[in-house]
């Protein structure tokens, strides 16, 4: 195991794993309120988020079942590779690492912009660097410190969303001064519930699936969670219920409170609107602090996920062995530092490209989520072939659930090809080709086969 014999330490509990998944999936976008999914689907975006939640559940159930059987697995990559082969494991590992590098860069820039609300004279790049270093230091302490910090960061987001849900329903049905209770009239008052038809729902599914991306991070914690065979299935169920609630209910309130075709033109977040009506003081400062917390939470989970994937890639000779080095607290220090370096390169690209080039790179994030979910669903279907007797947690509606998720993912992927700018797709394809070519080059010039795993615990 590199230059020492230490291994990752199992210190995370079910509550940590659940909050890590929530932290990765609930980002700053929901707080801004002007979701592109609403523009695409109108009020029927609610249906899109419900369907997306069901797909997410089916994928995560398959992941949980494989995790129960794959007791030696360190990340979901180790669940996929023995079933689909070494190329699948290699490809998934590197694409997921790149995914989080890009996502972290976007979140770091967002965090810097929120900080500029209070520090307008400080350069954006410097604020992004400060945030990146702070998150790196947090991840370097120990996995328990990281998990506990992420628990409370995610808890703040969930608390604010919960307040929004409670206050939102009060405002919808109880008039306040000059405010009139709209109820659910706006759901059908402006070109109907389906202003763009069923096609609007299908098109919005791309945005929805991307929104739910991060829940698969449950599968990155396998080497550091206590009793994964019990914790992972429970975390999947809990995460599904909470994420579905924290997306569907807020979006129901948004499109009910403000006409869907006026959300972007209203000039402020629906969260700000609700809290202003309720008389919350210093709303702009309050929401800025909340959104800053949200992006730092996403950065935190992203750094954890990227470093663990890079660490396991290095363990299996898919990256430099130096990335296997662990501190005395059993934290992969070099993998964290390398992810931080890549993160800040991404920040500089975002800063100097003024959005356009980086927007094309960000397209690959959506593609990657679909590809990761595709591999998980396919691996789950094939994993049952050699199982003679089911014990412990298993998906009761197999194979229907995994086939539904697989078909839905392929359908959404095809839709993405026709609705995404060609430049973004080309850059994504280029990244995937580089990963694939390097794999076959290394395989041709060295012994590069599936490594038999032993559980160090």
N, C-alpha and C positions, 0 to 999 in steps of 0.2 A: 504494500500500500504506500508506494512512494518512499519517502525518507523517514518515515516513522511507522509505528505499528498501532497508533491510536485509530479509533473509528468514531463515527458520529454517535452522539449520545441521545438515548431515548428519554427526553424530558418533557415533551409536549403532551398535553391532555386533550380530551375531546373539545373542551371549550376553546382551546387555542386553535385547533385545526379548523373548527367552524368559523371562527372570527377571521382567520387567515384567508379562507375562501371568500368570505363576505368582503374583506378588505380589498382583495384582488378584483372582485366583480363590481363593487359599488364605488365608482370613481367620481370625479368632479362633474362629469357631464350632466348627471341627473339634477344637480343643484342649479345649473344654469337654466334648465327648463326649456330652452328653445331647441328641443331635440329634432334632428333631421327626420327621425322616424315619424314624428307627428306631422311634419310637412308632407311626408310621403303617403301616410295612411289615414290622416285625420283622426277622428275619435276611435276608429277601428284599430288604432295602434294598441289598444287594450287587448284585443284578440291576438294580435301579433305577439305581444309579450307573454300571454298565456300559452300559446303554441310553442314559443321559444323555450319557455320554462319546462314544458313537457318533454321536448327534445333533450334539453339539458339533463332532466331527471333520468331519462332512459340511458343516456351516455354515462352518467355518473353511477348509475346502478351497476352497469357492466364493469366499470372501473372498480367499484367496491367488491364485487364478486371475485374478480381476478386478484385483488389485493388480499382477500381472505385466503385464497389458495397459494398465492405467491409470497410466502412468508420471508423469503430471502431478498425480496425486492427493496430497492432503495428509493426509486422514483417510478412513475408510471412507465418510463422508458424500459425498465427492467421487466415490466409486465407484458409489454408489447413485443420486445425482441425475441424471447424464446418461442413465440407463436408465429410471428410474421418474418423473422429472420434478422440478421445483423444489419442489413442496409436500413430496414425500417427503424431499428433502434438508433442507429447513427443519425439518420435523417431527422427523426423526431427530436433527438437531443439537441442538435445544432439549430434547427429551426425554432425550437422553443427558447433557446438561449438568445437568439437574435430577436425574437419577438419581445422578450422582456427588456432587452437593451433599448430597442426603439420606444417601447411603451414608457420606460423609465425616463428617457430623454424628454419625451413629450410632457410627462408629469413634472419633471424638474423645471422646464420652461414655464409651465402653468403655475407652479409654486412660486417661481421668481416674480411672475406678473402679479400674483396676489400680494406678495411682500412689497412690491412697488407701490401698492395702494397706500401704504404707510411710509415707505422710504422712496419717494419719487426721484430723488437725486442719485440713487445708487444704481450703477449699470446692471442691466438684466443678467449678463453673463456672470457677474460676480455673485449676485444673489443665487443664481442656479448652482454655482460652484459651492457656495456655503451650504445650501440644502443638500447637495450630493455628498459632501464630506460628512455632514451631520448624520445622514442615513447610513453611510458606510461605518462610522464609529459605532452606531447603535447595533449594527449587525456583527461587529467584531467582538463584542463582549462575550456573549454566550447565547446559545439558541433559546434558553429559558428567558433571558432578558429581552431578546427580540420578540418572542412569542407573547410575553406579558405586555410589552409596549404596543404591539400590534392589536392585542385584545382591547386595550383601552382606546387606541386611536379609532378602531372600527366601531367601538361602543359609542363614541361621540357622534359619528355619522349616523348610526342607527337611532340614537336618541333624538337627533334633530329631525330625521325623516319621520319618526314616530310622532313628534310634536306637529309636524306638518300635516300628517294624516288626521290627527285628532282635531286640530284647529281648522283644517280644510273642510271636514265634514260639518263642523259647527257653522262655519261661514256659509256653506252651501245651503243650509236649511234654517238658519237663524239670522234675521236682519240685524245689522249694527249701524245705528245712526242713519247716514245717507246710503249705506250699503244695503242693497236688496238681495235677498236670498235667491239665487238662480236655480237651485236644485239641479236636476239633470237635463234641463231644457237645452243647454248648449250642445248636448250629445247629438241632437238631431236637427237643430235649428239652422245650420249652415251647410247646405247641400247634403244633408243627411248623415247618418252614422258611417256610411261607406262613400265618401265623396269621390274617391278614385277607384271604387269597385274592389273586387277581390284581388285584382292585380296590385292594388296599393298595399294590401296586407302582405302579399308574397314578396313584393319589392322591399318592404320594411323589414322583413325577416333577416336580411343581411345585417342591418344595423342592430337588430335585437340580439342575434347570436353573438355579435361582437360585444354587446353590452354584458352578456352573461359570461364572456371569456374571463378566465381567472378562477372559475370554480374548479377546473381540473387541477388547480394547485394543491388540492387535497392529496393528489397522487404524488406530489413532490415531497411530502412530509413522511413518507413511509419508513425511512430509516431513523427518524427522530421522534416518532410518536409512540407513546406507551400503548401496548396491546392493540396494534393496528387492526387485527382481525375483528375486534369488537368496536373500536373507535370509528374506523372509516365508514362502515355502513350507517352508524348512527349520525355521523357528521353529514353524510350525503342527504339523509332524510331531513335533518334539521336545516341544512343549507338551502335545500329546495323550497321549503315552506317559507323561510325568511326572505330569500331573494325574490321569490315570486310576489310576496306581500310588499316588499320594499320597492318594487318596480310597478306592479299592476295598480296598487292603490294610489300612489302618488300621481301616476299618469292619468288615472280616472279623475282625480281631483283637478289636475291641470286642465284637461280638455272640458271639464264641467264648469270650472270657475271662469275660464277665459276662452272665448271662441277660438277653436283650433287654428283658424286662418289669421288670427291676430296675435298669437303667442310670440312670434319673432318681432312683430312690429310694436309690441307693447313696450319694448325698451328696457324691461327688467325681468328678473327671474320670478316665476310664480311663487317661489319660496319667499321672496321679498314682499310680494303682494300680500300673501297670507299673513305674514308676521306684522306688516304695517297695519292691516285691518285689525289685528288683535292688539295693537298698541304696544308691541315690543320696542323698547327704546334702542337707538343706535343700530337700526336694522342693517345698514350697509356694512358697518364694522363687524357686526355679529356674523353675517353671512360670509364676509370675506375670511373671517377666522375659521369658519366651518369648512369652507372650500379649501383653504390652506391645509387644514387637518386632513381632509379627504385625499388630497393629492400626496401628502407626505405618507399617509397610510398605504396608498397604492405603490409609492416608491419603495416603501419599506418591504412590502410583500414581494415586489418585483426583484429587489436586491437579494432577498432570501432565495427565491426560486431560481434566478439566474445563476447564483453562486453554487447552489446544490447540483444543478444540471451540469455545469462546467466541471465540478468536482467529480461527479460520476463518469463523465466523459473521459476525464484524465485517468481515472482508475482503470478504465478499460482500454487505454492506449488510443483514445480518440482525440486527445489533447495532450499538451506537454505535462509530464509527470510533476512538474513543480506545482501544478494546481491541486495536487493531492495533499499538500502540506496542511496539517492541522495545528492549531494553537493548543496550549495546555487546557483551554476550555472546550476543546474539540470543535473548533470553528474553522472552516476552510479559508484561511486568511488570504492566500494568493488568488484563489478563485473569486473572492469578494473584491480584492483590489483590481483584478483584471476586469471584472464586470463594471466597477466604478470608472476605470479608465475608458472603457468602451462607451459607457453612459455619457461621459463628458464629451467625448468625440461627437456623439449624437447631438448633445446640447449645442455644440459649436456649429454643427451642420444646420440645425434648426435656426440658430441665431443669424448666421450669415446668408442662408438661403432665403430668408424672409418668408418662410412658409411653403413655397411652391415645391421645391425639391423634396423637402421633408414630408410634405403631404403625400407625395408619391410613395415615399418609403413607408409611411404610416398605413398605406393600403395593404401592405404585406401582413400587417397585424391581423386584419380580418381574414385573409386567406389562411394564415397559420392556424387560427382557432378552428376553422373548418377542417383543416387537414389533421390536426391533433385529434379532434373529436371523431373524424372518420377512422383513423387508425385504432382508436380505443374501441369503437363499435365493431369494426371488422375483427379485431383481436378477440373480443368477447364472443363473437359468433363462432370463431374457429377454436376457441379455448375449450369448448364443451365436447369436442370430438373424442378426446381421450379420457374424459371423466366418466367413470363407471358408476359411481355412487355420489350423490350430492349430500354433503354434510355442511353444517353451519349456514351462513348467509348465502342465499342464491336468489337470482331473479326468477320469480314464479311465472311470469308471462313470457319467458324465453321460448323461442327466438324472436317473437313478434316485436318486442320493444326495441331490440337492437336493429332489426331490419327496418322498422319505421324510422328510427333515428338515422340509419345509414342512407336510406332513400331520400329523407328530408335534407340531409347535409349535401348530398350530390345535387339535388334540385336547386338548393340555395347557391351552391358553388357555380352551377351553370348560369344562374341568374346574375351572379356577380360579374361573370365574364362579359356580359352584355350591358352592364350598368356602371362599370368602373372605368375611369379614364385609362386609355391604352398604355400611357406612360407608366402608370402605377403597376399595371399587370406585367409589363415588360421588365421593370426593375425587380419585381417579385420573382418572376421566372428566372431572371439572371442570377439572383441569390440562390435559388433552389438548384440551378444547374452547377454553380460553383461548388456547392456542398456535395452534390452527386458525383461530379467529376473527380473531386479530391478523394472521395471514398473509394472509387474504383481504381484510382491511381495508387493509393496507399495499399489497397488489397492486392494489387498486382505486384507491388514491390516489397511486400512483407507478409508475415503470417497475420492474417486479419480475420479471425473467425469468432464465432459466438463463445464467450467466456463462461465457463461453468462457475456458478456463484455459490459461495458458502456464506452462511449467516454468521457474522462476527459476534452476534449477540447470543 
